[in-house]
């Protein structure tokens, strides 16, 4: 165990079982205990961005059961499914909003998708973002920058549930989902398929709201709390 002890002018870090005999003490001046802050992320107003649509992209699955069956078939061919998704942020009146894709009336997801066999996760995420979020004209496509890895989620079986760890009894998880922060430029054009809707959802709406957004998206406020948001106007 590690114990932090200190007096008025100094502090020491002790390691041991609690008895004084085997403890290791490292002297530490109080002015060496720096306040550490997280990375800074620039956020720009939603009004800076232009939103358009493009041809519909046919969904491969019409139901959750159908998707899980297709995942099982792909797992038997290629092994674990590798998925990457991006968290894109803007602000409205100074409050951070997450850009989500909405399917039908009540299903929300982060932009991204499955990697191709052997594909790098950064390159694969940029490809998926372009497919789901960018114009078909290359000159109008954003120059995506993939930032910090926010979390990793595991699907232990061919069921809808994900966990931010591999359960102890699972030896062959079926999917790994990596969630990355994708900082946005000051201005850009978004174009989403006509069968999808792009929504900007505030962090306070996502927080503790797994019933509507699922455990991964509803965990984003906690995952993003270590960042300092620079609100640009």
DRENBA-981196 format. One line per 8 residues: number of its first residue (from 1); their letters; for each residue x, y, z of N, C-alpha, C. Coordinates in steps of 0.001 Angstrom, whole numbers, padded with zeros to 6 digits, m for minus. Layout:
N
NUM	a	X/Y/Z/X/Y/Z/X/Y/Z | ...
This chain:
233
1	xxxxxxxx	000839/m001186/000000/000000/000000/000000/000871/001232/000000 | 000372/002323/m000582/001090/003586/m000600/000380/004553/000330 | 001147/005252/001172/000578/006203/002109/001277/007543/001913 | 000495/008602/001849/001055/009943/001726/000949/010621/003080 | 002085/010991/003637/002099/011659/004929/002866/012945/004792 | 002554/013929/005625/003255/015188/005491/003127/016038/006724 | 003975/017030/006805/003923/018030/007854/003718/019382/007206 | 003947/020419/007952/003706/021767/007438/004605/022085/006263
9	xxxxxxxx	005855/021636/006294/006826/022049/005284/007226/020965/004308 | 006891/019717/004602/007341/018663/003709/006353/017525/003714 | 006499/016619/002744/005650/015432/002646/006542/014271/002281 | 006161/013068/002696/006927/011878/002327/005991/010793/001875 | 006466/009957/000963/005699/008840/000423/006249/007579/001029 | 005376/006818/001738/005821/005626/002439/005193/004404/001836 | 005932/003326/001747/005439/002065/001229/005776/000979/002230 | 004761/000206/002614/005022/m000853/003571/003731/m001485/004012
17	xxxxxxxx	003810/m002361/004975/002648/m003106/005445/001930/m002387/006567 | 002421/m001232/006970/001798/m000482/008041/002716/m000388/009252 | 003662/m001275/009416/004622/m001196/010507/005775/m000314/010075 | 006445/000275/011034/007495/001219/010698/008773/000573/010232 | 008957/m000739/010448/010256/m001357/010208/010638/m001410/008742 | 009708/m001840/007855/010098/m002032/006458/009653/m000915/005548 | 009222/000213/006094/008674/001282/005269/009781/002011/004519 | 009466/002405/003272/010383/003191/002464/009850/004609/002383
25	xxxxxxxx	010657/005609/002704/010217/006988/002709/011006/007786/001671 | 010260/008502/000846/010868/009336/m000169/010544/010784/000167 | 011523/011603/000477/011239/013001/000802/010674/013735/m000411 | 009693/014581/m000169/009062/015309/m001261/008684/016698/m000755 | 009193/017725/m001372/008859/019087/m001005/007454/019412/m001486 | 006732/020212/m000705/005365/020543/m001091/005318/021295/m002415 | 006349/022078/m002715/006301/022801/m003976/006558/021887/m005171 | 006900/020613/m004893/007034/019646/m005981/005709/018954/m006289
33	xxxxxxxx	004699/019129/m005426/003388/018521/m005654/002596/019437/m006578 | 002803/019283/m007852/002179/020163/m008830/000724/019752/m009057 | m000099/020753/m009300/m001477/020486/m009695/m001476/020098/m011172 | m001931/018906/m011450/m001871/018405/m012816/m003236/018546/m013485 | m003221/019089/m014666/m004456/019263/m015419/m004435/018357/m016641 | m005615/018060/m017155/m005721/017200/m018316/m005454/017954/m019612 | m005500/017238/m020732/m005273/017885/m022030/m006354/018920/m022330 | m005996/019904/m023126/m006930/020948/m023543/m007458/020633/m024939
41	xxxxxxxx	m008766/020758/m025108/m009423/020493/m026387/m010191/021744/m026809 | m009953/022200/m028019/m010690/023351/m028549/m012082/022922/m028995 | m013086/023654/m028542/m014460/023439/m028998/m014942/024692/m029719 | m015603/024486/m030847/m016109/025593/m031650/m017639/025543/m031680 | m018283/026671/m031956/m019753/026703/m031923/m020373/025804/m032995 | m021496/025224/m032650/m022238/024423/m033627/m022561/025238/m034875 | m022793/026541/m034674/m023151/027406/m035801/m022025/027532/m036821 | m020799/027152/m036445/m019679/027197/m037390/m019777/026133/m038465
49	xxxxxxxx	m020557/025087/m038221/m020543/023913/m039093/m021750/023902/m040030 | m021504/023370/m041223/m022550/023242/m042235/m022978/021786/m042322 | m024291/021558/m042403/m024824/020203/m042389/m025598/019950/m043676 | m025300/018818/m044293/m025918/018454/m045564/m026247/016969/m045518 | m026796/016456/m046595/m027120/015027/m046675/m026560/014449/m047964 | m026515/013116/m048014/m026084/012419/m049219/m026925/011162/m049368 | m026650/010381/m050395/m027480/009214/m050681/m027528/008274/m049483 | m028667/007647/m049289/m028862/006716/m048174/m027894/005544/m048281
57	xxxxxxxx	m027449/005077/m047130/m026595/003886/m047057/m027413/002768/m046421 | m027604/001716/m047178/m028471/000629/m046726/m027856/m000049/m045512 | m028643/m000188/m044456/m028187/m000900/m043269/m028128/m002399/m043568 | m027039/m003028/m043142/m026868/m004449/m043422/m027806/m005322/m042599 | m028264/m004808/m041481/m029110/m005604/m040585/m030409/m004864/m040315 | m031506/m005587/m040289/m032805/m004993/m040015/m033253/m005212/m038582 | m032470/m005965/m037815/m032815/m006219/m036414/m031542/m006520/m035630 | m031643/m006440/m034312/m030507/m006763/m033453/m030124/m008229/m033612
65	xxxxxxxx	m031130/m009100/m033670/m030851/m010532/m033837/m030112/m010805/m035139 | m030535/m010112/m036209/m029862/m010285/m037487/m028417/m009822/m037444 | m028171/m008734/m036727/m026802/m008234/m036605/m025925/m009210/m035839 | m026466/m009785/m034783/m025690/m010730/m033990/m025401/m012010/m034764 | m026337/m012428/m035585/m026108/m013614/m036413/m025025/m013352/m037454 | m025033/m012161/m038041/m023987/m011813/m039009/m022636/m011720/m038311 | m022626/m011193/m037075/m021387/m011114/m036313/m020842/m012506/m036013 | m021727/m013433/m035702/m021291/m014806/m035440/m020647/m015416/m036680
73	xxxxxxxx	m021278/m015198/m037836/m020734/m015751/m039081/m019369/m015143/m039399 | m019231/m013813/m039196/m017950/m013164/m039456/m016878/m013601/m038457 | m017289/m013839/m037219/m016335/m014298/m036203/m015776/m015664/m036586 | m016620/m016539/m037104/m016161/m017868/m037514/m015175/m017795/m038680 | m015264/m016722/m039479/m014364/m016556/m040609/m013080/m015812/m040241 | m013219/m014736/m039438/m012098/m013817/m039239/m011689/m013628/m037780 | m012434/m014177/m036844/m012094/m013972/m035442/m012735/m012720/m034873 | m012153/m012179/m033829/m012739/m011069/m033090/m013016/m009867/m033987
81	xxxxxxxx	m014135/m009239/m033754/m014516/m008039/m034488/m013829/m006831/m033849 | m013116/m006057/m034662/m012436/m004853/m034195/m013230/m003637/m034669 | m013708/m002850/m033720/m014550/m001699/m034025/m013909/m000430/m033481 | m014007/000652/m034251/m013509/001957/m033811/m014623/002990/m033986 | m014711/003909/m033035/m015738/004948/m033088/m015144/006265/m032624 | m015718/007358/m033096/m015189/008678/m032796/m016157/009528/m031998 | m015600/010306/m031065/m016375/011275/m030296/m016041/012656/m030850 | m017015/013278/m031499/m016861/014594/m032115/m017625/015605/m031266
89	xxxxxxxx	m016960/016688/m030899/m017533/017652/m029964/m017613/019045/m030578 | m018685/019733/m030245/m018833/021160/m030513/m019540/021745/m029295 | m019721/023058/m029276/m020441/023632/m028134/m021602/024496/m028602 | m022594/024588/m027765/m023723/025475/m027985/m023921/026281/m026708 | m023762/027600/m026819/m023836/028489/m025653/m022862/028052/m024554 | m021692/027572/m024968/m020641/027241/m024010/m020716/025859/m023408 | m021732/025061/m023758/m021824/023713/m023192/m021466/022677/m024250 | m020582/021716/m023922/m020169/020710/m024907/m021327/019830/m025354
97	xxxxxxxx	m021351/019554/m026649/m022331/018656/m027264/m021581/017575/m028035 | m022108/016355/m028021/m021545/015227/m028762/m022373/014997/m030014 | m021715/014815/m031144/m022426/014528/m032390/m022710/013029/m032478 | m023982/012696/m032581/m024428/011305/m032646/m025249/011079/m033901 | m025155/009869/m034428/m026012/009455/m035534/m027250/008781/m034964 | m028413/009182/m035481/m029668/008604/m035029/m030270/007751/m036137 | m030635/006513/m035772/m031274/005586/m036694/m032699/005368/m036210 | m033646/005564/m037093/m035065/005469/m036730/m035367/006482/m035620
105	xxxxxxxx	m036215/006115/m034688/m036660/007099/m033704/m035871/007074/m032405 | m035288/005943/m032059/m034774/005817/m030699/m033404/005173/m030580 | m032682/004985/m031689/m031372/004342/m031603/m030293/005340/m031984 | m029310/005534/m031087/m028223/006473/m031313/m026898/005719/m031315 | m025961/006208/m032118/m024637/005588/m032139/m023585/006625/m032471 | m022353/006326/m032064/m021214/007142/m032448/m020798/006792/m033871 | m020290/007754/m034642/m019818/007427/m035990/m018578/006546/m035942 | m018554/005564/m036806/m017431/004626/m036861/m017903/003304/m037413
113	xxxxxxxx	m017179/002237/m037105/m017584/000928/m037589/m016454/m000078/m037512 | m016659/m001187/m038218/m015726/m002323/m038155/m014485/m002064/m039002 | m013337/m002441/m038466/m012094/m002373/m039221/m012018/m003522/m040216 | m011349/m003277/m041310/m011047/m004347/m042244/m009910/m005200/m041676 | m009792/m006452/m042093/m008694/m007293/m041584/m007333/m006643/m041815 | m006555/m006491/m040741/m005229/m005905/m040836/m005192/m004389/m040915 | m006343/m003727/m040850/m006402/m002271/m040989/m006003/m001594/m039678 | m005218/m000522/m039782/m004846/000281/m038627/m006067/001010/m038091
121	xxxxxxxx	m006180/001106/m036747/m007395/001692/m036174/m007545/003173/m036510 | m006447/003920/m036589/m006551/005343/m036917/m007001/005525/m038363 | m006344/004817/m039282/m006747/004901/m040682/m008158/004393/m040902 | m008530/003313/m040187/m009874/002776/m040321/m010935/003724/m039805 | m010645/004416/m038692/m011615/005369/m038162/m011783/006547/m039115 | m010694/007033/m039687/m010812/008123/m040668/m011651/007690/m041868 | m011466/006468/m042314/m012254/005955/m043440/m013734/005904/m043086 | m014048/005418/m041894/m015439/005304/m041471/m016082/006680/m041261
129	xxxxxxxx	m015318/007624/m040704/m015855/008970/m040526/m016170/009618/m041865 | m015305/009415/m042835/m015566/009960/m044163/m016808/009331/m044780 | m016962/008042/m044610/m018122/007352/m045174/m019429/007819/m044548 | m019428/008021/m043225/m020665/008346/m042513/m020937/009841/m042390 | m019857/010666/m042392/m020031/012060/m041991/m019603/013092/m043029 | m018914/012686/m044084/m018299/013665/m044978/m018987/013715/m046338 | m018739/014799/m047017/m019252/014977/m048380/m018626/013961/m049322 | m019337/013675/m050402/m018793/012777/m051421/m017704/013474/m052243
137	xxxxxxxx	m017631/014800/m052144/m016614/015568/m052872/m015377/015710/m051989 | m014271/015202/m052468/m013069/015126/m051644/m012608/016488/m051163 | m012790/017529/m051971/m012313/018859/m051598/m013064/019426/m050396 | m014243/018889/m050086/m015033/019370/m048949/m014927/018448/m047735 | m014127/017414/m047824/m014038/016459/m046721/m013108/016975/m045628 | m013490/016826/m044358/m012622/017272/m043254/m011313/016494/m043225 | m010282/017129/m042713/m009002/016463/m042471/m009045/015917/m041050 | m009527/014706/m040909/m009767/014142/m039587/m008476/014013/m038791
145	xxxxxxxx	m008526/014361/m037528/m007410/014172/m036610/m007893/013281/m035463 | m007322/012109/m035343/m007725/011176/m034287/m006880/011450/m033054 | m007558/011723/m031937/m006872/012083/m030704/m006787/010935/m029717 | m007032/011255/m028450/m006842/010301/m027352/m007805/009118/m027428 | m007310/007980/m027009/m008172/006823/m026795/m008924/007044/m025481 | m010255/007086/m025542/m011065/007371/m024364/m011421/006118/m023574 | m011714/005032/m024277/m012107/003809/m023576/m012069/002632/m024527 | m012052/001442/m023938/m012121/000189/m024695/m013237/m000658/m024073
153	xxxxxxxx	m014129/m001153/m024922/m015269/m001956/m024474/m015213/m003325/m025146 | m015670/m004333/m024412/m015587/m005714/m024888/m016972/m006354/m024915 | m017232/m007085/m025996/m018444/m007901/m026102/m018024/m009352/m025841 | m018410/m009926/m024692/m017924/m011262/m024354/m018586/m012389/m025127 | m019811/m012151/m025660/m020544/m013212/m026353/m021402/m012585/m027440 | m022138/m013393/m028153/m022988/m012880/m029221/m024311/m012385/m028642 | m024187/m011407/m027781/m025316/m010738/m027157/m025059/m009238/m027197 | m026068/m008411/m026942/m025890/m006959/m027099/m024993/m006303/m026059
161	xxxxxxxx	m024598/m007000/m025001/m023946/m006356/m023866/m022452/m006139/m024089 | m021979/m004954/m023623/m020562/m004615/m023639/m020117/m004267/m022223 | m018811/m004478/m021965/m018241/m004160/m020665/m016909/m003453/m020866 | m016530/m002538/m019942/m015230/m001871/m020069/m014086/m002722/m019522 | m014245/m004008/m019534/m013237/m004978/m019103/m013638/m006328/m019681 | m012727/m007291/m019661/m013058/m008655/m020086/m013464/m009437/m018841 | m014688/m009914/m018772/m015085/m010707/m017602/m014144/m011880/m017376 | m013949/m012215/m016101/m012946/m013214/m015730/m013173/m014569/m016394
169	xxxxxxxx	m014419/m014937/m016653/m014702/m016257/m017207/m014603/m016298/m018725 | m014342/m015136/m019367/m014326/m015057/m020835/m012895/m015198/m021342 | m012686/m016150/m022226/m011354/m016364/m022809/m011265/m015938/m024268 | m012423/m015767/m024919/m012425/m015397/m026336/m013532/m014381/m026590 | m013286/m013096/m026254/m014316/m012077/m026517/m014602/m011966/m028006 | m015809/m011549/m028329/m016255/m011521/m029718/m016045/m010171/m030398 | m015898/m009113/m029608/m015702/m007787/m030199/m014933/m006894/m029237 | m014046/m006059/m029813/m013373/m005003/m029063/m013746/m003671/m029706
177	xxxxxxxx	m014305/m002762/m028915/m014704/m001441/m029406/m013808/m000386/m028760 | m013082/000355/m029605/m012206/001412/m029112/m012823/002770/m029455 | m012933/003629/m028441/m013578/004922/m028586/m012501/006000/m028534 | m012410/006798/m029596/m011388/007837/m029706/m012014/009230/m029718 | m011301/010178/m029152/m011670/011579/m029307/m011192/012059/m030672 | m012069/012756/m031385/m011727/013293/m032707/m011953/014803/m032673 | m010908/015597/m032382/m011074/017057/m032341/m011490/017602/m033704 | m012433/018524/m033684/m012942/019089/m034932/m012203/020371/m035291
185	xxxxxxxx	m012084/020655/m036590/m011524/021948/m037003/m012514/023068/m036700 | m012075/024284/m036900/m012936/025432/m036589/m014207/025426/m037423 | m014078/025010/m038679/m015236/024950/m039574/m015092/023735/m040479 | m016225/023111/m040817/m016204/022039/m041811/m017635/021724/m042232 | m017736/020912/m043265/m019028/020477/m043791/m019257/019022/m043411 | m020431/018748/m042847/m020845/017380/m042580/m021934/016991/m043573 | m021876/015758/m044037/m022923/015231/m044914/m023214/013797/m044473 | m024438/013545/m044042/m024805/012219/m043533/m025808/011577/m044484
193	xxxxxxxx	m025832/010244/m044538/m026798/009556/m045396/m028236/009961/m045055 | m029097/009983/m046065/m030461/010456/m045881/m031275/009601/m044918 | m030872/008351/m044719/m031601/007497/m043783/m031104/007628/m042351 | m030149/008546/m042123/m029658/008817/m040780/m029874/010287/m040447 | m029884/010581/m039160/m029958/011956/m038685/m028737/012235/m037817 | m028214/013442/m037940/m027087/013851/m037111/m027612/014744/m035993 | m027367/014331/m034755/m027869/015053/m033594/m026694/015563/m032756 | m026835/016749/m032221/m025885/017292/m031259/m026530/017202/m029885
201	xxxxxxxx	m025988/016348/m029031/m026613/016056/m027745/m025709/016593/m026626 | m026247/017412/m025711/m025424/017974/m024636/m024995/016910/m023634 | m023861/017151/m023000/m023349/016192/m022027/m024333/015948/m020893 | m025059/016982/m020453/m025982/016775/m019337/m027137/015855/m019711 | m027432/015767/m021018/m028483/014847/m021465/m027973/013407/m021479 | m026689/013224/m021752/m026119/011876/m021818/m025855/011290/m020437 | m025519/012153/m019481/m025064/011673/m018179/m026122/010821/m017488 | m025706/009608/m017071/m026568/008695/m016319/m027861/008395/m017075
209	xxxxxxxx	m027768/008281/m018386/m028956/008074/m019215/m028765/006861/m020126 | m028349/005743/m019525/m028103/004530/m020299/m029382/003963/m020898 | m030513/004226/m020288/m031780/003703/m020827/m032039/004226/m022229 | m031637/005454/m022500/m031880/006038/m023821/m030684/005879/m024759 | m029469/006049/m024224/m028293/006100/m025090/m027370/004891/m024970 | m027634/004002/m024037/m026776/002841/m023842/m025603/003175/m022934 | m024923/002140/m022411/m023850/002368/m021420/m022624/003074/m021973 | m022307/002862/m023248/m021082/003456/m023794/m021243/004958/m023973
217	xxxxxxxx	m022309/005375/m024633/m022517/006806/m024871/m022811/007540/m023569 | m023574/006934/m022676/m023911/007613/m021419/m022700/007746/m020499 | m021618/007003/m020767/m020384/007125/m019980/m019486/008249/m020476 | m019804/008879/m021589/m018921/009896/m022159/m018699/011102/m021241 | m019709/011602/m020525/m019412/012739/m019634/m018298/012438/m018630 | m018281/011235/m018054/m017202/010879/m017129/m015869/010768/m017863 | m015867/010147/m019031/m014628/009955/m019778/m014024/011282/m020238 | m014889/012262/m020511/m014419/013552/m020999/m014091/014530/m019877
225	xxxxxxxx	m014373/014147/m018629/m014197/015087/m017522/m012728/015415/m017254 | m011799/014603/m017757/m010377/014886/m017520/m009825/015935/m018479 | m010625/016339/m019477/m010167/017311/m020460/m010573/018725/m020045 | m009750/019678/m020439/m010093/021084/m020301/m010630/021577/m021646 | m011844/022068/m021651/m012455/022535/m022890/m012193/024027/m023059 | m011567/024350/m024165/m011347/025746/m024530/m012504/026174/m025425 | m013430/026937/m024864/m014644/027324/m025575/m014346/028524/m026474 | m014283/028274/m027781/m014050/029351/m028742/m015375/029923/m029224
233	x	m015392/031239/m029413/m016636/031883/m029856/m016487/032371/m031279
